[in-house]
Each structure stands twice: as structure tokens, then as C-alpha cells.
Amino acid sequence: MHYVIFLTLLLLGNQASAAVSEEEFAELSAQLRMLMERVATLEAENKTLKEAPVITQIASEPVAAAPRKNEWTDTIAIKGDFRYRYEHIDAERSDTRERNRVRARTEISAKPTDNLKVGIGIASGGDDPVSTNQTLGGGASTKDVRLDLAYFSYQATEGLNITGGKMKNIYRRIGGNGLIWDGDYRPEGLAFIYERGNFFFDTSFNFLESDSKSGNETIAYGIQTGFDIDLGSGNLLAGASYYDIGVAGREVYFGDDNEFFGNSFTCVDPLTLNGCTYTNDYEEVELFVEFKTTLAERPFSLFADVVQNQAANDLDTGWAAGVKLGKASKPRSWEFSYIYQDLEADAVFGLLADSDFGGGGTDARGHILKGAWAVNKKWKIGFTYFDNERNIDLGREEDYSRFMLDTAFKF
């Protein structure tokens, strides 16, 4: 730009030089050079001003913060469920019974490290080891809430998990049935869970009583092993278990002094039922198989489960077999199942067996019918009907039926 001005002024200056003296022309030329220098300075400043906004914009852009490290608080998880139940119980030589019950459970867990999980759970109900149901009534009295879970779960190596405390039962309940274990049972102790490919091997040491002050301290040992593999268009689960519960000569661990939940017992005074203790230990050998596939485009499964107490001379066998069609999981899906079960008095440790079949414990046989319909993924309506005979081996045999109607929610 200043070059154009310079040439223009120079041209004008040559034209005007004829009318002025050399002295005046020299002064004019000096002024022209000063003007050119000033123009050059202004152009430089203008260029700087044009570039300044770009520099300012780049400088004003926020610097991306370094990614925050994962904190253990980010791993906190809360889950739970609520169930409302209506029950109708008809036992021979007893009055017909109806009741309404609720079950509410919540668990909170976190992972302080990548391979360690810690959890605490609370549930409604009393101190019953195999039930967290709470019967409604008592003038709308407040209901009990107890510690249901308190555990750690440590992933020691690939495939090996160590769990301790008051925890969920690690052993598989074949067909979801309670032949040996009730679904609400929360063992207390230490467990080792190993899974490698299709193979699994689980073992535990659980306390029935850990305080030597009671004089009744007992540890129950268990092992369960087998394989879970895809087979054709289905899946096959098969294996064996061994449980050692040494209770012979010991008093009850829960309930009345003469309540042995179907198991054989011996009393110092048989007439008054004083000084009663377990007659047998329970060295239970279990064999099981379950096959899952599809039928008419619906999930279909069947199972068989048998157990025998090696420490009893008689009344030592139990078995169950069942079939299930459908699965109530997706909205408006349904399921139906049928099970037949026969559990002799000393086949398993009665305290921890299904608390509903035959009124709870052992020494019962009969049919179990179940059905459910999913309103949505979190809400299910279902029923269970027991048509049983109980006190077959010990006591007076009687008919027993029980109908349960449930509506259950998960969150």
C-alpha cells in the first residue's frame, strides 16, 4: 500500500519540481519519507490487530481435564425385591389357615478394588434361617428387619473366587427346587468357588454354631462338582455333591427344644420330650442332572435329583424330578412347572430343607405345581400349590395342602 502512495507522490513531486526551488523540493522529499515510514508502521499495527482475535480464541478454549481415576464409590450398587403373598394351608387334624405375608430385601454392594466385592443386605422377618417372610397383623404393628447378608467376595485368580461371611448359598439347587436347601438359606462361613470352562468345583465350611460357649458348636462341610455344557440345541448340567453335617447327639439349633424338622431324635425323657438330641449325623451324597432346551419355541427343561444319607441306617433317601415349560421374564411371558418329591425323614438335615414343602423339613412326599406370568421385566405374578403327605415315617401320616399366590417386584 505504501508503495502505491510513494509512486503517486513521487510522480506529483516530479511534475511540481519545475515550480519550486531545489531547497523546497528537498524539504518536501524529507516530509514524504517520514510519511511513508508512518504508513508502514500503521500497516504493521493493523496486521497485528487482525491476527489478535485468532490468538485470543485459541487461548480461551478450555483445556481438557485429565480423566478422573475410577473411585470405589463409583462401584456402589443397590438392588432389592418385594413380594406380597396370600397363603391358604389345609393340614389334616389342624384348622384351615389363611394368612397374608410380605417379604422385603435390599442389598448394597461395592468394589473397593477390582478383584474385591463387599456386600451388606437386610431383609424382613425374624430369625428363621430359611424364611424372611413377615406375617401381616398385630394391629398394623411395625415389622422386624434383620441382617440377611454380610460378605466379602475375592477373585483370587482366574476362575477362583473366595467368599466369606453371611452369604448366598453357593451350591446349585437343581431345577430351583429345595430338596436339600431352602432358597432363603444364607450360610455363614467360608466358601471357595472354582469354575474353568465347563467344569465347576465348589466347597464351603459353614457354621451352624461357632461359639464354643454354647457347647453345641458345629461346622458343616460341603463339596459340589460337575460340568455345565452345551449339548446339541440344549444345555446339560450334571454333577455330584457331598455334605457332612455332624449333629448326632446335639440339641436343636433353632426353634423349640423338640423341633427337629422331620429328622429322627432321641430324648432323655420321651414322655415329656426333655433332653432331646439328633439321632443321626448327615453325610449326604447327591447326584443330579438337568437338561434345558426349547419346545414349541419356548424354554423347556427337565431335571432329576437324588440324595442319600450315608450316616443313617434307615429312612435315608430323598429324590425329586420335574419339568418346566416357558419362562416368565419378558413382558407377558409365562411359565409352568411340575415337580414330584419324596423326602424320607433322615435323608437330609431338615432345618435347612424347603420350608414350604410338607410344612417344612423332611418326612414328606407329594406334588408341587407352579406357574407365573410376567407383567413386565420387574413385576411377576405367580402361584405355587403343594399337594403332599407328611409325617409318613415318624408320627401320624396326614394330608397337607398349601396354596400360595404371589406378586413380586424387583428393583
C-alpha positions as CSV (number, residue, x, y, z in Angstrom):
1,M,0.0,0.0,0.0
2,H,2.7,2.5,1.0
3,Y,4.5,1.7,-2.3
4,V,1.5,3.0,-4.3
5,I,1.3,6.1,-2.2
6,F,5.1,6.6,-2.7
7,L,4.9,6.3,-6.5
8,T,1.9,8.6,-6.7
9,L,3.5,11.3,-4.6
10,L,6.8,10.9,-6.5
11,L,5.0,11.4,-9.7
12,L,3.3,14.5,-8.4
13,G,6.6,15.7,-7.0
14,N,8.4,15.4,-10.4
15,Q,5.6,17.4,-12.0
16,A,5.8,20.0,-9.3
17,S,9.6,20.3,-9.2
18,A,9.6,22.7,-12.1
19,A,7.6,25.2,-10.0
20,V,9.7,25.1,-6.8
21,S,13.3,25.5,-5.8
22,E,15.7,22.7,-5.1
23,E,15.7,23.6,-1.4
24,E,11.9,23.4,-1.2
25,F,11.8,20.1,-3.1
26,A,14.4,18.6,-0.7
27,E,12.2,19.6,2.3
28,L,9.2,18.1,0.6
29,S,11.0,14.9,-0.1
30,A,12.0,14.6,3.6
31,Q,8.4,15.0,4.7
32,L,7.4,12.4,2.1
33,R,9.9,9.8,3.6
34,M,8.5,10.5,7.1
35,L,5.0,10.0,5.8
36,M,6.0,6.7,4.2
37,E,7.6,5.4,7.4
38,R,4.4,6.3,9.3
39,V,2.3,4.5,6.8
40,A,4.5,1.4,7.1
41,T,4.1,1.5,10.9
42,L,0.3,1.8,10.7
43,E,0.1,-1.2,8.3
44,A,2.2,-3.3,10.7
45,E,-0.1,-2.4,13.6
46,N,-3.2,-3.2,11.5
47,K,-1.8,-6.6,10.6
48,T,-1.2,-7.3,14.3
49,L,-4.8,-6.3,15.2
50,K,-6.2,-8.6,12.6
51,E,-4.3,-11.6,14.0
52,A,-5.0,-10.9,17.6
53,P,-8.7,-12.3,17.8
54,V,-7.5,-15.7,16.4
55,I,-4.8,-15.9,19.1
56,T,-7.3,-14.8,21.8
57,Q,-9.8,-17.5,20.7
58,I,-7.3,-20.3,20.8
59,A,-6.1,-19.2,24.2
60,S,-9.7,-19.0,25.5
61,E,-10.5,-22.6,24.6
62,P,-10.8,-24.8,27.8
63,V,-8.0,-27.3,28.4
64,A,-9.4,-30.8,28.6
65,A,-9.2,-32.1,32.2
66,A,-7.2,-35.3,32.8
67,P,-9.6,-38.3,33.1
68,R,-10.6,-39.0,36.7
69,K,-9.5,-42.2,38.1
70,N,-12.2,-44.7,39.0
71,E,-13.1,-44.4,42.7
72,W,-14.6,-47.3,44.7
73,T,-17.7,-45.1,45.2
74,D,-18.4,-45.4,41.5
75,T,-19.0,-49.2,42.0
76,I,-21.7,-48.9,44.7
77,A,-24.8,-50.8,43.6
78,I,-28.2,-51.2,45.3
79,K,-30.8,-53.9,44.4
80,G,-33.7,-55.5,46.1
81,D,-37.1,-57.1,45.8
82,F,-40.5,-57.0,47.4
83,R,-43.1,-59.8,47.4
84,Y,-46.7,-59.9,48.7
85,R,-48.1,-63.3,49.4
86,Y,-51.5,-64.8,50.2
87,E,-51.5,-68.3,51.7
88,H,-54.1,-71.0,52.3
89,I,-53.0,-74.0,54.3
90,D,-55.1,-77.1,54.9
91,A,-53.4,-79.7,57.1
92,E,-55.3,-82.8,58.4
93,R,-56.1,-82.7,62.1
94,S,-55.5,-78.9,62.1
95,D,-57.7,-75.9,61.5
96,T,-57.6,-74.4,58.0
97,R,-55.3,-71.4,58.0
98,E,-55.2,-68.3,55.9
99,R,-52.6,-65.5,56.1
100,N,-51.1,-62.6,54.2
101,R,-47.3,-62.1,54.2
102,V,-44.7,-59.8,52.8
103,R,-41.0,-60.2,52.1
104,A,-38.7,-57.2,51.5
105,R,-35.0,-57.5,50.8
106,T,-32.3,-54.9,49.9
107,E,-28.6,-55.4,49.2
108,I,-25.9,-52.7,48.8
109,S,-22.5,-53.7,47.5
110,A,-19.3,-52.0,46.4
111,K,-15.9,-53.0,44.9
112,P,-13.0,-51.4,47.0
113,T,-10.6,-52.9,44.4
114,D,-11.1,-54.5,41.0
115,N,-11.0,-58.1,42.5
116,L,-12.8,-57.5,45.8
117,K,-16.6,-57.1,46.4
118,V,-18.2,-56.4,49.8
119,G,-21.9,-56.6,50.4
120,I,-24.5,-56.0,53.1
121,G,-28.2,-57.0,52.9
122,I,-31.2,-56.6,55.1
123,A,-34.5,-58.4,54.9
124,S,-37.9,-58.6,56.6
125,G,-38.8,-61.3,59.0
126,G,-37.5,-62.8,62.2
127,D,-34.5,-65.1,62.9
128,D,-35.8,-68.1,61.0
129,P,-32.8,-69.3,58.9
130,V,-34.9,-70.4,55.9
131,S,-37.6,-67.7,55.7
132,T,-37.7,-63.9,55.5
133,N,-41.5,-63.7,55.3
134,Q,-43.3,-61.4,57.7
135,T,-47.0,-62.2,58.5
136,L,-49.2,-59.1,58.5
137,G,-51.3,-58.4,61.5
138,G,-50.8,-57.4,65.1
139,G,-52.9,-54.3,64.7
140,A,-50.6,-53.0,61.9
141,S,-47.6,-53.3,64.2
142,T,-44.1,-52.4,62.9
143,K,-42.3,-55.4,61.4
144,D,-38.8,-56.8,62.1
145,V,-35.9,-56.2,59.8
146,R,-32.7,-58.3,60.2
147,L,-29.2,-58.7,58.8
148,D,-29.6,-61.0,55.8
149,L,-26.2,-60.7,54.1
150,A,-22.7,-59.5,55.2
151,Y,-20.0,-60.9,53.0
152,F,-16.8,-60.3,51.0
153,S,-16.1,-61.9,47.6
154,Y,-12.5,-62.0,46.5
155,Q,-11.5,-63.0,43.0
156,A,-8.2,-64.7,43.9
157,T,-7.2,-65.9,40.4
158,E,-8.9,-66.5,37.1
159,G,-11.7,-68.9,37.9
160,L,-11.2,-69.0,41.7
161,N,-13.4,-66.9,44.0
162,I,-13.2,-66.9,47.8
163,T,-16.3,-65.7,49.7
164,G,-16.8,-65.3,53.4
165,G,-19.3,-64.1,56.0
166,K,-23.1,-64.5,55.8
167,M,-23.6,-65.1,52.1
168,K,-25.9,-66.5,49.4
169,N,-25.8,-70.3,49.1
170,I,-23.1,-71.3,46.6
171,Y,-24.5,-74.7,45.9
172,R,-26.8,-75.2,42.9
173,R,-30.4,-76.0,43.7
174,I,-31.3,-78.3,40.8
175,G,-34.5,-77.2,39.0
176,G,-34.7,-74.4,41.5
177,N,-36.1,-77.0,43.9
178,G,-35.5,-77.2,47.7
179,L,-34.8,-80.9,48.1
180,I,-31.7,-80.1,50.2
181,W,-31.6,-76.3,50.6
182,D,-34.3,-73.8,51.0
183,G,-34.0,-70.8,48.7
184,D,-33.8,-68.3,51.6
185,Y,-31.0,-70.1,53.4
186,R,-27.9,-67.9,53.9
187,P,-24.9,-70.0,55.1
188,E,-22.3,-68.5,57.4
189,G,-18.6,-69.3,56.9
190,L,-16.2,-69.5,54.1
191,A,-16.6,-70.7,50.5
192,F,-14.3,-71.5,47.6
193,I,-15.9,-71.3,44.1
194,Y,-13.9,-72.6,41.1
195,E,-15.1,-72.5,37.5
196,R,-12.9,-73.4,34.5
197,G,-14.6,-73.7,31.1
198,N,-17.5,-76.1,31.5
199,F,-16.2,-77.5,34.8
200,F,-17.0,-76.3,38.3
201,F,-15.9,-77.3,41.8
202,D,-17.3,-75.6,44.9
203,T,-16.6,-76.2,48.5
204,S,-17.5,-74.5,51.8
205,F,-17.2,-74.6,55.6
206,N,-20.4,-73.3,57.2
207,F,-21.1,-72.7,60.9
208,L,-24.3,-74.0,62.5
209,E,-22.8,-72.7,65.7
210,S,-19.4,-71.2,66.0
211,D,-19.3,-70.2,69.7
212,S,-17.9,-72.9,71.9
213,K,-19.6,-71.3,74.9
214,S,-22.9,-72.9,73.8
215,G,-21.3,-76.4,73.8
216,N,-23.1,-77.1,70.6
217,E,-20.6,-75.7,68.1
218,T,-20.8,-77.4,64.6
219,I,-19.2,-76.8,61.2
220,A,-20.9,-78.2,58.1
221,Y,-18.7,-79.1,55.2
222,G,-19.7,-79.4,51.6
223,I,-18.4,-80.1,48.1
224,Q,-20.2,-79.9,44.8
225,T,-18.7,-80.6,41.4
226,G,-19.8,-81.3,37.8
227,F,-20.0,-79.7,34.4
228,D,-22.3,-77.4,32.6
229,I,-22.1,-77.8,28.8
230,D,-23.9,-77.0,25.6
231,L,-25.3,-80.2,24.0
232,G,-26.9,-80.1,20.6
233,S,-29.6,-77.5,20.8
234,G,-29.7,-77.5,24.6
235,N,-27.6,-77.3,27.7
236,L,-26.7,-80.1,30.1
237,L,-25.9,-79.7,33.8
238,A,-24.7,-82.8,35.7
239,G,-22.7,-83.4,38.8
240,A,-22.5,-84.7,42.4
241,S,-22.3,-83.3,45.9
242,Y,-21.2,-84.4,49.3
243,Y,-22.3,-82.6,52.5
244,D,-21.1,-83.5,56.0
245,I,-23.3,-82.2,58.9
246,G,-22.3,-83.8,62.2
247,V,-25.2,-83.2,64.6
248,A,-25.7,-86.6,66.2
249,G,-26.1,-86.2,70.0
250,R,-26.6,-82.4,69.7
251,E,-29.6,-80.3,70.6
252,V,-31.6,-78.2,68.1
253,Y,-30.0,-75.1,66.6
254,F,-33.2,-73.2,66.1
255,G,-36.8,-73.3,67.4
256,D,-38.3,-75.3,70.2
257,D,-36.2,-77.9,72.0
258,N,-38.1,-80.7,70.5
259,E,-38.4,-79.3,67.0
260,F,-36.2,-81.4,64.6
261,F,-38.0,-80.5,61.3
262,G,-38.8,-84.1,60.4
263,N,-35.4,-85.7,61.5
264,S,-35.1,-88.6,63.9
265,F,-34.3,-87.6,67.5
266,T,-33.8,-89.2,70.9
267,C,-34.9,-87.8,74.3
268,V,-33.8,-88.4,77.8
269,D,-37.5,-88.3,78.8
270,P,-39.6,-89.4,75.8
271,L,-42.9,-88.6,77.6
272,T,-42.1,-85.0,78.3
273,L,-39.8,-84.6,75.3
274,N,-36.9,-83.3,77.5
275,G,-33.2,-83.6,76.7
276,C,-33.8,-84.3,73.0
277,T,-30.9,-84.6,70.6
278,Y,-30.4,-85.6,66.9
279,T,-30.1,-89.4,66.4
280,N,-28.0,-89.2,63.2
281,D,-25.3,-87.3,61.5
282,Y,-26.0,-86.2,57.9
283,E,-23.4,-87.4,55.4
284,E,-25.4,-86.6,52.2
285,V,-24.4,-87.8,48.8
286,E,-26.3,-86.1,45.9
287,L,-26.4,-86.9,42.2
288,F,-28.2,-84.5,39.8
289,V,-28.9,-83.8,36.2
290,E,-30.8,-81.0,34.4
291,F,-31.3,-80.5,30.7
292,K,-32.5,-77.3,29.1
293,T,-33.7,-76.8,25.5
294,T,-36.7,-75.3,23.6
295,L,-40.1,-76.8,22.9
296,A,-42.6,-75.1,20.6
297,E,-40.3,-72.1,20.6
298,R,-40.4,-71.9,24.4
299,P,-37.8,-72.6,27.0
300,F,-38.2,-76.2,28.3
301,S,-36.3,-78.1,31.0
302,L,-36.4,-81.3,33.0
303,F,-34.4,-82.4,36.0
304,A,-33.7,-85.3,38.4
305,D,-32.1,-85.0,41.8
306,V,-31.4,-87.8,44.3
307,V,-29.8,-87.7,47.8
308,Q,-28.9,-90.4,50.3
309,N,-27.6,-90.0,53.9
310,Q,-24.7,-92.4,54.4
311,A,-24.8,-91.9,58.2
312,A,-28.3,-93.3,58.7
313,N,-29.4,-96.9,58.7
314,D,-32.9,-96.3,57.6
315,L,-35.2,-93.5,56.1
316,D,-32.2,-92.2,54.4
317,T,-33.2,-91.4,50.8
318,G,-34.8,-88.5,49.0
319,W,-35.4,-87.6,45.4
320,A,-37.2,-85.2,43.1
321,A,-38.0,-84.9,39.4
322,G,-39.6,-82.2,37.5
323,V,-40.4,-80.5,34.2
324,K,-40.8,-76.8,33.3
325,L,-42.2,-75.1,30.2
326,G,-41.7,-71.4,29.4
327,K,-40.0,-68.6,31.3
328,A,-41.7,-65.6,32.9
329,S,-39.1,-63.0,32.2
330,K,-40.1,-60.8,29.2
331,P,-43.3,-58.8,29.4
332,R,-46.4,-61.0,29.0
333,S,-44.4,-64.2,29.1
334,W,-45.3,-67.2,31.3
335,E,-44.0,-70.4,32.8
336,F,-45.4,-73.6,34.3
337,S,-43.7,-76.4,36.2
338,Y,-44.5,-79.7,37.9
339,I,-42.3,-81.5,40.5
340,Y,-42.8,-84.7,42.4
341,Q,-40.7,-85.1,45.6
342,D,-40.2,-87.8,48.1
343,L,-38.0,-87.0,51.1
344,E,-37.6,-89.5,53.9
345,A,-37.1,-88.4,57.5
346,D,-33.3,-88.7,57.7
347,A,-32.4,-88.2,54.0
348,V,-31.2,-84.6,54.6
349,F,-30.8,-82.1,57.5
350,G,-34.3,-80.9,57.9
351,L,-33.7,-77.5,59.4
352,L,-32.2,-76.2,56.0
353,A,-34.6,-78.0,53.6
354,D,-37.6,-76.4,51.9
355,S,-39.7,-74.6,54.5
356,D,-42.9,-74.9,52.4
357,F,-43.0,-78.5,51.1
358,G,-45.0,-80.6,53.6
359,G,-45.0,-77.7,56.0
360,G,-41.1,-77.6,56.1
361,G,-38.3,-80.0,56.7
362,T,-38.3,-83.7,55.8
363,D,-40.6,-86.7,56.1
364,A,-43.0,-85.7,53.3
365,R,-43.8,-86.6,49.7
366,G,-46.1,-85.3,47.0
367,H,-46.7,-82.9,44.1
368,I,-45.6,-79.3,43.5
369,L,-47.3,-77.2,40.8
370,K,-46.0,-73.7,39.9
371,G,-47.0,-71.1,37.4
372,A,-46.1,-67.4,36.8
373,W,-46.8,-64.6,34.4
374,A,-44.6,-61.6,33.8
375,V,-46.4,-58.2,33.7
376,N,-43.0,-56.7,32.7
377,K,-39.3,-57.3,33.4
378,K,-39.6,-56.2,37.0
379,W,-43.1,-57.4,38.0
380,K,-44.2,-61.0,38.2
381,I,-47.4,-62.7,39.4
382,G,-47.3,-66.4,40.3
383,F,-48.7,-69.3,42.3
384,T,-47.5,-72.4,44.0
385,Y,-49.6,-75.4,45.0
386,F,-48.4,-78.2,47.3
387,D,-50.4,-81.5,47.5
388,N,-48.4,-83.5,50.0
389,E,-48.5,-86.2,52.6
390,R,-46.3,-85.7,55.7
391,N,-45.3,-87.5,58.9
392,I,-45.1,-90.7,56.8
393,D,-42.0,-92.2,58.6
394,L,-42.3,-90.6,62.1
395,G,-45.6,-89.7,63.7
396,R,-49.1,-90.0,62.3
397,E,-49.4,-89.7,58.5
398,E,-51.6,-86.8,57.3
399,D,-52.6,-84.9,54.2
400,Y,-51.2,-81.5,53.7
401,S,-52.0,-78.9,51.0
402,R,-50.8,-75.3,50.6
403,F,-51.7,-72.7,48.1
404,M,-49.6,-69.5,47.7
405,L,-50.4,-66.6,45.4
406,D,-47.6,-64.1,44.9
407,T,-47.0,-60.8,43.3
408,A,-43.3,-59.9,43.3
409,F,-41.3,-56.8,42.2
410,K,-37.6,-56.3,41.6
411,F,-35.6,-53.1,41.5
